[in-house]
Amino acid sequence: MTTRRVHRRFSQVPIEKVRTYWDSRPCNIRHSAKAIGSKEYFDEVEARKYFVEPHIPGFAQFERWRGLRVLEIGCGIGTDTVNFARAGALVTATDISEESLRIAGRRAEVYGLTDRISYHLANAEELAEVIPPEPYDLVYSFGVIHHTPNPERVLDQITGHYVHPGTVVKIMVYHRYSWKVLKILLADGRGRFWGLPELIALHSEAQTGSPVTYTFSRGQLRRLLEERRLAVKQIDVEHIFPYRFSDYVEHRYVQEWHWRILPKAAFRMMEKTFGWHLCATAEAL
């Protein structure tokens, strides 16, 4: 199956439908029960995010970008954004959700980083209409472009307007051959493989009903990047969520029984093979 055919599935979904979904519940907004906008809230959100997804700091390499310019596409409520800025980067951050940006802006104020971050409301498929074209040292997008109707257009925007030779591009998208996809197919879809793309979209996030969620194989992601003159340096598979959801929403970390009995080394091997996050690092030629 070609990449063009794969990414036609949700291509006609109105972008406003995507915006409405993320405005209704920004990503990670319930990672803390503290008052939204307080330092205690943001500290707890960050701690929980990196506890559950410990591979993110290693993938982002926050310290590497000190004194350099970072373009973040899909910043959400700004957890990674603040860490880039905290490490000394100058960050241009974009998101399609006005509510997410409102919270992210407050986060920058709380940590005294407003001079290092500029936030912009933008559709990533038409980024150049909002963000002036100029090269960045890093273009970073974690868990975002699989939620837009036409992911290829985002990559075209990146490579057409924001890179020069040597620019690093780091992108995380969802992995097709993952434990989560199997779980969705069996538990939520009861084996209805013919409707799998829609099932994945429906159940891909903590809040059900995402209007667009694509998944990618390693090969598809590599081709999408290489077709745009991005030299792929590394593609890693990461992240299986092992916790019992009924406890997790109450901020308790109780692993499902089948993960508890699995040795840590075996669990890690499963993550590296059947994880939900496909993390690619590439460099513009």
Sequence and secondary structure as in RCSB ss.txt:
>XXXX:A:sequence
MTTRRVHRRFSQVPIEKVRTYWDSRPCNIRHSAKAIGSKEYFDEVEARKYFVEPHIPGFAQFERWRGLRVLEIGC
GIGTDTVNFARAGALVTATDISEESLRIAGRRAEVYGLTDRISYHLANAEELAEVIPPEPYDLVYSFGVIHHTPN
PERVLDQITGHYVHPGTVVKIMVYHRYSWKVLKILLADGRGRFWGLPELIALHSEAQTGSPVTYTFSRGQLRRLL
EERRLAVKQIDVEHIFPYRFSDYVEHRYVQEWHWRILPKAAFRMMEKTFGWHLCATAEAL
>XXXX:A:secstr
  HHHHTTTTTTS HHHHHHHHHHS TTTTS  S TTSHHHHHHHHHHHHHH THHHHHHTGGGGTTSEEEEE  
TTSHHHHHHHHTT EEEEEES HHHHHHHHHHHHHTT TTTEEEEE  GGGGGGTS     SEEEEES GGGSS 
HHHHHHHHHHHS  TT EEEEEEEBSSSHHHHHIIIIISTT GGGHHHHHHHHSSSSS  S    B HHHHHHHH
HTTTEEEEEEEEE    B HHHHTTT   B HHHHTS HHHHHHHHHHH SEEEEEEEE 
